């Protein structure tokens, strides 16, 4: 049986499986097969819809195992406590988090928008001598974010803030060396806030975008227009396809170097 599913958790503390049940398949047979393959799985959750709402959560239905779906996920040496039924989290982006942490530099002050339970912030803080301010609107995710900072011993480097980026970021404008925007759908609405948060209008922004074959050009054009409207110049210095959702539809990250536009 060919199955597409994510494992969240660990062998030591138990895991949950999030599965797309194939059309016509028996959900219980699917769950039993996953639990046979992975004895650490304590719950199997079926996707019952798409991601929705301001919190980017997906409705998940327990089809086998325990209704207690909180787990401690391990990746690249750090731990993340979360409940996938209550917060957004993608275990498939573990490599992306490591790549982004490598792009960051020691000594930077970094703003992480849409921080979730803190995986990007913790990945960066473990690798770099940098400070990360993470903003997240979902209060449950913020609670887990704070707990994850504590259990990874990073309280002096990572600072979670609960709130909407549109309200929080303007209060911190002109302070940051680097901005991360790991929200593929809708991040474009917050580009202006990210640019205004850069210290002296100069620094780096990692902008995530979702689209088809023209997505890269669309993202670059959109970002540059916003920068120019603020008197800034944005240069694309790299990009990466993070994941594919469908044929010719991808989530990507575009890296921008920003500076004040030269006077004419």
Beta strands, then each sheet from edge to edge (+ up, - down):
strand 1: 4-10
strand 2: 14-20
strand 3: 41-52
strand 4: 57-65
strand 5: 70-75
strand 6: 78-83
strand 7: 109-113
strand 8: 131-136
strand 9: 158-162
strand 10: 178-181
strand 11: 203-211
strand 12: 232-246
strand 13: 249-260
sheet 1: 1+ 2- 3- 4+
sheet 2: 5+ 6-
sheet 3: 9+ 8+ 7+ 10+ 11+ 13- 12+
end
